[in-house]
Amino acid sequence: MTGSRGFTLVEVLIALTILSIGILGIAGLAGTVVKSSGYSKSVTQATNIAQDKIESLLSVDFDNLQSTDTTTARTDLRRTCVQTDATAARPVYTCTPSSTITKDGRTYTWAYTVTLIDLDGSGNASADGLKRLDVTVSWVDTGWGTRSLTLTTLRSAEFVN
């Protein structure tokens, strides 16, 4: 009964090789999990910011949503607006606020577009009293590059603050 106690050097080396491959796979997966977790946090922050900005825009008078305003008391709502589509049935204005938001060391920028909706099909949307707001939040995410998300809502002239 010789040689039946213990492992040979070849068996130990094979076991170490298999163990090393498994550990390397887990280490690579852990890096991906950390990267994805950071990205998920950024998306959540951006969604919260977009929702907050939609709610802030409710305080802006319906007729002035697409107007440049650089003097409002609410500095977070100071903006420059430019008409980017002059079609009477669907005019579009792009508004760029002068403020950015920093959360957890990351800077988010936001902008919004106002699209007038032609409800009655007359070809002239300016008198129909419905506007679509698209709020876009952008940020740079390490490992993922520049990212953005857009939340959309409708606003009617009859809205009461």
PyRosetta script that sets phi, psi and omega in degrees:
from pyrosetta import init, pose_from_sequence

init()
pose = pose_from_sequence("MTGSRGFTLVEVLIALTILSIGILGIAGLAGTVVKSSGYSKSVTQATNIAQDKIESLLSVDFDNLQSTDTTTARTDLRRTCVQTDATAARPVYTCTPSSTITKDGRTYTWAYTVTLIDLDGSGNASADGLKRLDVTVSWVDTGWGTRSLTLTTLRSAEFVN")
pose.set_psi(1, 57.9)
pose.set_omega(1, 177.3)
pose.set_phi(2, -97.5)
pose.set_psi(2, 147.7)
pose.set_omega(2, 176.1)
pose.set_phi(3, 80.4)
pose.set_psi(3, 4.3)
pose.set_omega(3, -178.7)
pose.set_phi(4, -91.2)
pose.set_psi(4, -2.2)
pose.set_omega(4, 179.0)
pose.set_phi(5, -103.2)
pose.set_psi(5, 123.2)
pose.set_omega(5, 173.4)
pose.set_phi(6, 91.2)
pose.set_psi(6, -174.8)
pose.set_omega(6, -177.2)
pose.set_phi(7, -113.2)
pose.set_psi(7, 152.0)
pose.set_omega(7, 175.3)
pose.set_phi(8, -83.0)
pose.set_psi(8, 163.9)
pose.set_omega(8, 180.0)
pose.set_phi(9, -61.3)
pose.set_psi(9, -37.5)
pose.set_omega(9, 179.4)
pose.set_phi(10, -64.4)
pose.set_psi(10, -43.0)
pose.set_omega(10, 178.4)
pose.set_phi(11, -62.9)
pose.set_psi(11, -40.3)
pose.set_omega(11, 178.2)
pose.set_phi(12, -65.1)
pose.set_psi(12, -44.1)
pose.set_omega(12, 179.2)
pose.set_phi(13, -63.3)
pose.set_psi(13, -40.4)
pose.set_omega(13, 177.8)
pose.set_phi(14, -65.1)
pose.set_psi(14, -42.9)
pose.set_omega(14, 178.9)
pose.set_phi(15, -63.4)
pose.set_psi(15, -42.6)
pose.set_omega(15, 177.9)
pose.set_phi(16, -64.0)
pose.set_psi(16, -37.9)
pose.set_omega(16, 178.3)
pose.set_phi(17, -64.5)
pose.set_psi(17, -46.6)
pose.set_omega(17, 178.4)
pose.set_phi(18, -62.5)
pose.set_psi(18, -43.4)
pose.set_omega(18, 178.4)
pose.set_phi(19, -62.3)
pose.set_psi(19, -42.3)
pose.set_omega(19, 179.5)
pose.set_phi(20, -63.0)
pose.set_psi(20, -42.7)
pose.set_omega(20, 178.2)
pose.set_phi(21, -61.9)
pose.set_psi(21, -42.4)
pose.set_omega(21, 178.3)
pose.set_phi(22, -63.7)
pose.set_psi(22, -44.0)
pose.set_omega(22, 179.9)
pose.set_phi(23, -65.3)
pose.set_psi(23, -40.7)
pose.set_omega(23, 177.9)
pose.set_phi(24, -62.6)
pose.set_psi(24, -39.3)
pose.set_omega(24, 177.7)
pose.set_phi(25, -63.9)
pose.set_psi(25, -42.9)
pose.set_omega(25, 178.6)
pose.set_phi(26, -67.1)
pose.set_psi(26, -39.8)
pose.set_omega(26, 179.3)
pose.set_phi(27, -62.9)
pose.set_psi(27, -42.2)
pose.set_omega(27, 177.4)
pose.set_phi(28, -63.9)
pose.set_psi(28, -39.9)
pose.set_omega(28, 178.2)
pose.set_phi(29, -65.9)
pose.set_psi(29, -39.2)
pose.set_omega(29, 179.4)
pose.set_phi(30, -62.1)
pose.set_psi(30, -41.0)
pose.set_omega(30, 177.4)
pose.set_phi(31, -61.5)
pose.set_psi(31, -41.0)
pose.set_omega(31, 178.3)
pose.set_phi(32, -66.5)
pose.set_psi(32, -39.2)
pose.set_omega(32, 178.8)
pose.set_phi(33, -63.5)
pose.set_psi(33, -43.7)
pose.set_omega(33, 179.2)
pose.set_phi(34, -63.9)
pose.set_psi(34, -43.6)
pose.set_omega(34, 179.2)
pose.set_phi(35, -62.9)
pose.set_psi(35, -44.8)
pose.set_omega(35, 179.8)
pose.set_phi(36, -67.3)
pose.set_psi(36, -35.1)
pose.set_omega(36, 178.4)
pose.set_phi(37, -64.1)
pose.set_psi(37, -43.0)
pose.set_omega(37, 177.0)
pose.set_phi(38, -63.4)
pose.set_psi(38, -40.4)
pose.set_omega(38, 178.4)
pose.set_phi(39, -64.7)
pose.set_psi(39, -43.0)
pose.set_omega(39, 178.9)
pose.set_phi(40, -61.5)
pose.set_psi(40, -39.1)
pose.set_omega(40, 177.9)
pose.set_phi(41, -63.6)
pose.set_psi(41, -41.0)
pose.set_omega(41, 178.6)
pose.set_phi(42, -64.5)
pose.set_psi(42, -42.0)
pose.set_omega(42, 178.8)
pose.set_phi(43, -63.7)
pose.set_psi(43, -41.4)
pose.set_omega(43, 178.1)
pose.set_phi(44, -62.8)
pose.set_psi(44, -45.3)
pose.set_omega(44, 178.2)
pose.set_phi(45, -60.8)
pose.set_psi(45, -44.6)
pose.set_omega(45, -179.1)
pose.set_phi(46, -64.1)
pose.set_psi(46, -39.4)
pose.set_omega(46, 177.8)
pose.set_phi(47, -63.9)
pose.set_psi(47, -43.3)
pose.set_omega(47, 178.0)
pose.set_phi(48, -63.2)
pose.set_psi(48, -40.8)
pose.set_omega(48, 178.7)
pose.set_phi(49, -64.3)
pose.set_psi(49, -45.9)
pose.set_omega(49, 180.0)
pose.set_phi(50, -60.3)
pose.set_psi(50, -43.9)
pose.set_omega(50, 178.6)
pose.set_phi(51, -63.4)
pose.set_psi(51, -41.9)
pose.set_omega(51, 178.1)
pose.set_phi(52, -61.9)
pose.set_psi(52, -40.0)
pose.set_omega(52, -179.7)
pose.set_phi(53, -70.6)
pose.set_psi(53, -36.2)
pose.set_omega(53, 174.9)
pose.set_phi(54, -60.8)
pose.set_psi(54, -45.0)
pose.set_omega(54, 178.8)
pose.set_phi(55, -65.0)
pose.set_psi(55, -37.0)
pose.set_omega(55, 177.0)
pose.set_phi(56, -64.4)
pose.set_psi(56, -37.9)
pose.set_omega(56, -179.4)
pose.set_phi(57, -68.0)
pose.set_psi(57, -15.3)
pose.set_omega(57, 175.5)
pose.set_phi(58, -67.2)
pose.set_psi(58, -22.3)
pose.set_omega(58, 179.2)
pose.set_phi(59, -81.4)
pose.set_psi(59, -10.5)
pose.set_omega(59, 178.5)
pose.set_phi(60, -85.1)
pose.set_psi(60, 133.8)
pose.set_omega(60, 178.8)
pose.set_phi(61, -55.6)
pose.set_psi(61, 137.5)
pose.set_omega(61, -177.1)
pose.set_phi(62, -50.6)
pose.set_psi(62, -44.2)
pose.set_omega(62, -177.4)
pose.set_phi(63, -70.6)
pose.set_psi(63, -17.1)
pose.set_omega(63, -176.0)
pose.set_phi(64, -106.9)
pose.set_psi(64, 5.3)
pose.set_omega(64, -178.0)
pose.set_phi(65, -57.0)
pose.set_psi(65, -35.6)
pose.set_omega(65, -176.6)
pose.set_phi(66, -102.2)
pose.set_psi(66, 16.2)
pose.set_omega(66, -178.5)
pose.set_phi(67, -101.4)
pose.set_psi(67, 141.9)
pose.set_omega(67, 173.9)
pose.set_phi(68, -64.8)
pose.set_psi(68, 135.2)
pose.set_omega(68, 177.8)
pose.set_phi(69, -145.1)
pose.set_psi(69, 106.7)
pose.set_omega(69, -178.6)
pose.set_phi(70, -108.8)
pose.set_psi(70, 9.3)
pose.set_omega(70, -176.5)
pose.set_phi(71, -125.9)
pose.set_psi(71, -0.1)
pose.set_omega(71, -177.7)
pose.set_phi(72, -56.9)
pose.set_psi(72, 149.0)
pose.set_omega(72, 179.9)
pose.set_phi(73, -63.3)
pose.set_psi(73, -31.1)
pose.set_omega(73, 177.0)
pose.set_phi(74, -82.4)
pose.set_psi(74, 98.1)
pose.set_omega(74, -175.4)
pose.set_phi(75, -61.8)
pose.set_psi(75, -26.8)
pose.set_omega(75, 179.4)
pose.set_phi(76, -71.2)
pose.set_psi(76, -13.5)
pose.set_omega(76, 179.7)
pose.set_phi(77, -107.0)
pose.set_psi(77, 6.0)
pose.set_omega(77, 174.3)
pose.set_phi(78, -68.1)
pose.set_psi(78, 135.3)
pose.set_omega(78, -171.1)
pose.set_phi(79, -156.1)
pose.set_psi(79, 159.6)
pose.set_omega(79, 172.2)
pose.set_phi(80, -117.2)
pose.set_psi(80, 126.2)
pose.set_omega(80, -178.2)
pose.set_phi(81, -117.8)
pose.set_psi(81, 140.6)
pose.set_omega(81, -179.8)
pose.set_phi(82, -133.4)
pose.set_psi(82, 135.3)
pose.set_omega(82, 176.8)
pose.set_phi(83, -76.4)
pose.set_psi(83, 120.8)
pose.set_omega(83, -176.4)
pose.set_phi(84, -104.4)
pose.set_psi(84, -11.1)
pose.set_omega(84, 174.7)
pose.set_phi(85, -145.7)
pose.set_psi(85, 119.8)
pose.set_omega(85, -174.5)
pose.set_phi(86, -98.9)
pose.set_psi(86, 14.2)
pose.set_omega(86, 177.5)
pose.set_phi(87, -61.4)
pose.set_psi(87, 126.7)
pose.set_omega(87, -175.8)
pose.set_phi(88, -61.6)
pose.set_psi(88, -33.1)
pose.set_omega(88, -178.2)
pose.set_phi(89, -78.5)
pose.set_psi(89, -16.3)
pose.set_omega(89, -177.6)
pose.set_phi(90, -158.3)
pose.set_psi(90, 64.9)
pose.set_omega(90, 177.7)
pose.set_phi(91, -68.7)
pose.set_psi(91, 143.0)
pose.set_omega(91, -178.9)
pose.set_phi(92, -125.8)
pose.set_psi(92, 135.4)
pose.set_omega(92, 177.4)
pose.set_phi(93, -121.5)
pose.set_psi(93, 135.4)
pose.set_omega(93, 176.3)
pose.set_phi(94, -108.2)
pose.set_psi(94, 125.3)
pose.set_omega(94, -176.4)
pose.set_phi(95, -116.7)
pose.set_psi(95, 130.2)
pose.set_omega(95, 179.5)
pose.set_phi(96, -116.7)
pose.set_psi(96, 110.0)
pose.set_omega(96, 177.4)
pose.set_phi(97, -68.8)
pose.set_psi(97, 157.0)
pose.set_omega(97, -178.8)
pose.set_phi(98, -89.4)
pose.set_psi(98, -1.5)
pose.set_omega(98, -177.0)
pose.set_phi(99, -108.2)
pose.set_psi(99, 152.2)
pose.set_omega(99, 171.8)
pose.set_phi(100, -119.7)
pose.set_psi(100, 167.3)
pose.set_omega(100, -178.8)
pose.set_phi(101, -124.5)
pose.set_psi(101, 134.1)
pose.set_omega(101, 176.4)
pose.set_phi(102, -116.0)
pose.set_psi(102, 124.3)
pose.set_omega(102, 178.5)
pose.set_phi(103, -134.6)
pose.set_psi(103, 129.2)
pose.set_omega(103, 177.7)
pose.set_phi(104, 51.5)
pose.set_psi(104, 39.8)
pose.set_omega(104, 177.2)
pose.set_phi(105, 78.7)
pose.set_psi(105, 3.5)
pose.set_omega(105, -179.9)
pose.set_phi(106, -112.8)
pose.set_psi(106, 137.8)
pose.set_omega(106, -179.6)
pose.set_phi(107, -98.4)
pose.set_psi(107, 129.1)
pose.set_omega(107, 178.5)
pose.set_phi(108, -113.7)
pose.set_psi(108, 136.1)
pose.set_omega(108, 172.7)
pose.set_phi(109, -110.6)
pose.set_psi(109, 155.0)
pose.set_omega(109, -179.9)
pose.set_phi(110, -139.5)
pose.set_psi(110, 155.5)
pose.set_omega(110, 176.9)
pose.set_phi(111, -154.9)
pose.set_psi(111, 166.3)
pose.set_omega(111, 177.4)
pose.set_phi(112, -146.8)
pose.set_psi(112, 156.0)
pose.set_omega(112, 173.8)
pose.set_phi(113, -117.6)
pose.set_psi(113, 147.4)
pose.set_omega(113, 176.3)
pose.set_phi(114, -117.5)
pose.set_psi(114, 122.8)
pose.set_omega(114, 177.0)
pose.set_phi(115, -117.3)
pose.set_psi(115, 120.1)
pose.set_omega(115, 177.6)
pose.set_phi(116, -78.0)
pose.set_psi(116, 136.4)
pose.set_omega(116, -175.1)
pose.set_phi(117, -104.5)
pose.set_psi(117, 130.2)
pose.set_omega(117, 177.7)
pose.set_phi(118, -88.4)
pose.set_psi(118, 91.8)
pose.set_omega(118, -175.9)
pose.set_phi(119, -70.3)
pose.set_psi(119, -41.0)
pose.set_omega(119, -173.1)
pose.set_phi(120, -92.4)
pose.set_psi(120, 0.8)
pose.set_omega(120, 178.2)
pose.set_phi(121, 71.0)
pose.set_psi(121, 19.7)
pose.set_omega(121, -177.9)
pose.set_phi(122, -76.9)
pose.set_psi(122, -13.0)
pose.set_omega(122, -176.8)
pose.set_phi(123, 91.5)
pose.set_psi(123, -0.9)
pose.set_omega(123, 179.3)
pose.set_phi(124, -131.4)
pose.set_psi(124, 106.9)
pose.set_omega(124, -174.6)
pose.set_phi(125, -85.8)
pose.set_psi(125, -14.3)
pose.set_omega(125, -170.6)
pose.set_phi(126, -66.1)
pose.set_psi(126, -20.0)
pose.set_omega(126, -177.7)
pose.set_phi(127, -106.9)
pose.set_psi(127, 3.6)
pose.set_omega(127, -172.6)
pose.set_phi(128, -86.0)
pose.set_psi(128, -14.0)
pose.set_omega(128, 172.2)
pose.set_phi(129, 77.7)
pose.set_psi(129, 26.6)
pose.set_omega(129, 176.0)
pose.set_phi(130, -138.5)
pose.set_psi(130, 131.4)
pose.set_omega(130, 179.3)
pose.set_phi(131, -130.6)
pose.set_psi(131, 141.1)
pose.set_omega(131, 175.3)
pose.set_phi(132, -98.5)
pose.set_psi(132, 129.9)
pose.set_omega(132, 177.1)
pose.set_phi(133, -111.3)
pose.set_psi(133, 124.8)
pose.set_omega(133, 174.5)
pose.set_phi(134, -114.3)
pose.set_psi(134, 110.2)
pose.set_omega(134, 179.4)
pose.set_phi(135, -99.2)
pose.set_psi(135, 122.7)
pose.set_omega(135, -179.0)
pose.set_phi(136, -114.7)
pose.set_psi(136, 129.1)
pose.set_omega(136, 177.0)
pose.set_phi(137, -114.3)
pose.set_psi(137, 132.1)
pose.set_omega(137, -178.7)
pose.set_phi(138, -124.4)
pose.set_psi(138, 152.3)
pose.set_omega(138, 177.6)
pose.set_phi(139, -158.3)
pose.set_psi(139, 163.3)
pose.set_omega(139, 175.6)
pose.set_phi(140, -105.3)
pose.set_psi(140, 124.7)
pose.set_omega(140, -177.9)
pose.set_phi(141, -114.9)
pose.set_psi(141, 123.8)
pose.set_omega(141, 179.6)
pose.set_phi(142, -58.0)
pose.set_psi(142, 128.1)
pose.set_omega(142, 179.5)
pose.set_phi(143, 89.1)
pose.set_psi(143, -20.2)
pose.set_omega(143, -178.3)
pose.set_phi(144, -116.9)
pose.set_psi(144, -15.4)
pose.set_omega(144, -179.2)
pose.set_phi(145, 82.5)
pose.set_psi(145, -160.4)
pose.set_omega(145, 179.9)
pose.set_phi(146, -76.0)
pose.set_psi(146, 129.4)
pose.set_omega(146, -178.9)
pose.set_phi(147, -126.3)
pose.set_psi(147, 157.7)
pose.set_omega(147, 174.9)
pose.set_phi(148, -153.9)
pose.set_psi(148, 158.8)
pose.set_omega(148, 172.9)
pose.set_phi(149, -142.5)
pose.set_psi(149, 154.0)
pose.set_omega(149, -176.9)
pose.set_phi(150, -128.3)
pose.set_psi(150, 132.0)
pose.set_omega(150, 171.2)
pose.set_phi(151, -111.1)
pose.set_psi(151, 141.3)
pose.set_omega(151, -176.1)
pose.set_phi(152, -122.2)
pose.set_psi(152, 141.4)
pose.set_omega(152, 174.0)
pose.set_phi(153, -145.6)
pose.set_psi(153, 164.8)
pose.set_omega(153, 175.4)
pose.set_phi(154, -111.3)
pose.set_psi(154, 146.1)
pose.set_omega(154, 178.8)
pose.set_phi(155, -131.7)
pose.set_psi(155, 129.2)
pose.set_omega(155, -179.9)
pose.set_phi(156, -105.8)
pose.set_psi(156, 159.7)
pose.set_omega(156, -179.4)
pose.set_phi(157, -66.3)
pose.set_psi(157, -23.6)
pose.set_omega(157, -176.9)
pose.set_phi(158, -84.0)
pose.set_psi(158, -1.0)
pose.set_omega(158, 179.6)
pose.set_phi(159, -59.9)
pose.set_psi(159, 134.4)
pose.set_omega(159, 179.4)
pose.set_phi(160, -115.5)
pose.set_psi(160, 127.5)
pose.set_omega(160, 179.0)
pose.set_phi(161, -70.7)
pose.dump_pdb("model.pdb")
